[in-house]
Amino acid sequence: MPASCNAKKVPGLQTTYETEDGFEGVDTARILTINPDGIAAEYVLKIWGR
C-alpha cells in the first residue's frame, strides 16, 4: 500500500531517509518520479544502516 505522502506532488528532486535511533540492518525504499511530460521512472533502493 502506498504511503500517504505519495498524494503530495512537489517540484524538484530531493529525498530524505532517516532511520530510527539504534536501527541496524537492511531497509528498502521505493521512489516513483513522474516528469511534467508524463515520463515516469521507479527506483528501488536497498539501504544498509549501522
C-alpha positions as a LaTeX table, in Angstrom:
\begin{tabular}{lrrr}
\hline
Residue & $x$ (\AA) & $y$ (\AA) & $z$ (\AA) \\
\hline
Met1 & 0.00 & 0.00 & 0.00 \\
Pro2 & 1.49 & 3.38 & $-0.96$ \\
Ala3 & 2.35 & 5.83 & 1.79 \\
Ser4 & 0.08 & 8.84 & 2.29 \\
Cys5 & 2.94 & 11.14 & 1.23 \\
Asn6 & 2.52 & 9.81 & $-2.33$ \\
Ala7 & $-0.52$ & 12.07 & $-2.65$ \\
Lys8 & 1.61 & 15.20 & $-2.31$ \\
Lys9 & 3.14 & 16.45 & $-5.57$ \\
Val10 & 6.23 & 18.62 & $-5.32$ \\
Pro11 & 8.56 & 20.28 & $-7.82$ \\
Gly12 & 12.19 & 19.23 & $-7.79$ \\
Leu13 & 14.09 & 16.12 & $-6.82$ \\
Gln14 & 15.05 & 15.53 & $-3.22$ \\
Thr15 & 14.51 & 12.63 & $-0.90$ \\
Thr16 & 15.50 & 12.15 & 2.71 \\
Tyr17 & 15.89 & 8.86 & 4.52 \\
Glu18 & 16.25 & 8.63 & 8.29 \\
Thr19 & 16.35 & 5.53 & 10.45 \\
Glu20 & 15.09 & 5.24 & 13.97 \\
Asp21 & 17.79 & 5.58 & 16.63 \\
Gly22 & 19.70 & 2.34 & 17.00 \\
Phe23 & 18.49 & 0.80 & 13.73 \\
Glu24 & 20.90 & $-1.71$ & 12.23 \\
Gly25 & 20.10 & $-3.80$ & 9.20 \\
Val26 & 18.80 & $-3.53$ & 5.67 \\
Asp27 & 15.84 & $-1.43$ & 4.59 \\
Thr28 & 14.32 & $-0.66$ & 1.21 \\
Ala29 & 12.71 & 2.42 & $-0.24$ \\
Arg30 & 10.79 & 2.87 & $-3.47$ \\
Ile31 & 10.83 & 6.20 & $-5.30$ \\
Leu32 & 8.49 & 6.99 & $-8.19$ \\
Thr33 & 9.18 & 10.09 & $-10.24$ \\
Ile34 & 6.77 & 11.47 & $-12.83$ \\
Asn35 & 8.08 & 14.26 & $-15.01$ \\
Pro36 & 5.87 & 17.06 & $-16.36$ \\
Asp37 & 5.96 & 15.36 & $-19.78$ \\
Gly38 & 4.40 & 12.24 & $-18.22$ \\
Ile39 & 7.52 & 10.06 & $-18.34$ \\
Ala40 & 7.79 & 8.02 & $-15.15$ \\
Ala41 & 10.64 & 6.12 & $-13.54$ \\
Glu42 & 10.64 & 3.94 & $-10.46$ \\
Tyr43 & 13.71 & 3.29 & $-8.32$ \\
Val44 & 14.05 & 0.66 & $-5.61$ \\
Leu45 & 16.85 & 1.36 & $-3.15$ \\
Lys46 & 18.41 & $-1.07$ & $-0.70$ \\
Ile47 & 19.83 & 0.79 & 2.29 \\
Trp48 & 22.21 & $-0.66$ & 4.86 \\
Gly49 & 22.02 & 1.01 & 8.27 \\
Arg50 & 24.60 & 0.64 & 11.00 \\
\hline
\end{tabular}
